[in-house]
Amino acid sequence: MPRTRSPKPRPRRVPGSVRRRMVTFSLLPGLVVALLAGVIAWAVWDEWAGHSALLGGGIGVSIFLAGLVGITGVVAGPAYATMAGAFALLGLQIIVGFAVLYLLSRVGWIDMLPLGIGFLAAGMAFQVGTVVGYTGSRQLVFGDEGDSTAREVR
């Protein structure tokens, strides 16, 4: 006779715990890389390049953080609107990003190359942290893959 219930119930997740873990694992590395980009640009080029790289890293982290919070809100909504909401959020991020970069390109003291490098470096660090945070939350929710009590799907 097959068992219908697992021997121990799966613990309930705290609402928002996955998003909180993703933000925790991505925000600090993104900000650290933004700061490092500013310091390196200051050392390689000059003071204004350092400010530009730091600003670019801050913009990258803020745009990706807004996207992360927004996409977790979209996914929590109704299933029929998930793809449309995700596409709209991506479009909004791109439009806001281009608008901010266009306005900053008109400022006299901004160096666009260090700003772009800081933006990309901090954004990539943020994304890696997001993936690591999500992966860790998946393991917390579904248990370790080496768990001997987990049954295989047939």
ZIVENZI-V693766 format. One record per residue. PHI is phi in radians with two decimals (999 if undefined). D_CENTER is the distance of its C-alpha to the mean C-alpha in Angstrom with 2 decimals. Layout:
# ZIVENZI-V693766
PHI D_CENTER
PHI D_CENTER
This chain:
# ZIVENZI-V693766
999 46.09
-1.26 42.29
-1.37 40.17
-1.73 38.22
-2.16 36.11
-1.30 34.27
-1.09 35.98
-2.22 33.34
-1.22 31.10
-1.27 27.34
-1.16 26.01
-1.30 24.33
-1.49 20.69
-1.30 20.07
-1.01 18.57
1.50 14.95
-1.22 14.78
-1.18 12.14
-1.10 9.72
-1.07 11.09
-1.19 10.66
-1.14 6.99
-1.15 6.73
-1.08 9.62
-1.38 8.62
-1.89 5.64
-1.19 7.47
-1.11 10.71
-1.08 10.23
-1.10 8.65
-1.21 11.65
-1.14 14.02
-1.16 13.52
-1.08 14.01
-1.14 17.10
-1.10 18.30
-1.10 18.08
-1.12 20.18
-1.17 22.65
-1.15 23.09
-1.12 23.62
-1.11 26.09
-1.26 27.90
-1.42 28.09
-1.81 28.85
-2.75 29.60
-1.08 28.54
-1.22 27.31
-1.16 25.18
-1.09 23.54
-1.11 22.94
-1.12 21.59
-1.14 19.10
-1.13 17.98
-1.11 17.72
-1.08 15.80
-1.12 13.19
-1.13 13.06
-1.14 12.85
-1.06 9.99
-1.11 7.88
-1.19 9.46
-1.18 9.07
-1.22 5.34
-1.16 5.65
-1.08 8.62
-1.14 7.43
-1.14 5.40
-1.15 8.66
-1.15 10.73
-1.24 10.10
-1.20 10.82
-1.23 13.80
-1.16 14.89
-1.19 14.91
-1.31 16.86
-1.41 19.42
-1.16 22.31
-1.14 22.00
-1.20 23.94
-1.78 21.54
-1.12 18.25
-1.17 18.43
-1.14 19.88
-1.16 17.35
-1.15 14.40
-1.16 16.45
-1.13 17.33
-1.13 13.83
-1.08 13.06
-1.06 16.44
-1.12 15.94
-1.07 12.84
-1.13 15.03
-1.10 18.04
-1.13 16.69
-1.06 15.23
-1.14 18.63
-1.12 20.56
-1.14 19.09
-1.15 19.64
-1.13 23.08
-1.13 24.09
-1.23 23.06
-1.19 25.07
-1.50 28.10
-1.43 27.91
-1.18 30.44
-1.55 28.85
-1.39 25.46
-1.73 25.29
-1.24 23.06
-1.12 22.78
-1.11 21.34
-1.09 19.08
-1.15 17.75
-1.14 17.48
-1.10 15.60
-1.05 13.19
-1.17 12.65
-1.13 12.68
-1.18 10.17
-1.12 7.77
-1.19 8.62
-1.10 8.42
-1.09 4.87
-1.16 4.48
-1.09 7.45
-1.09 6.62
-1.11 4.45
-1.14 7.63
-1.12 9.88
-1.11 9.19
-1.18 9.77
-1.06 12.69
-1.13 14.13
-1.24 14.14
-1.13 15.87
-1.18 18.39
-1.16 19.03
-1.34 19.74
-1.77 21.77
1.49 23.37
-1.28 23.79
-1.20 24.89
-1.55 27.97
-1.17 29.01
-1.31 32.71
-1.48 32.91
-1.30 30.52
-1.56 32.65
-1.48 32.16
-1.44 31.98
-1.84 35.18
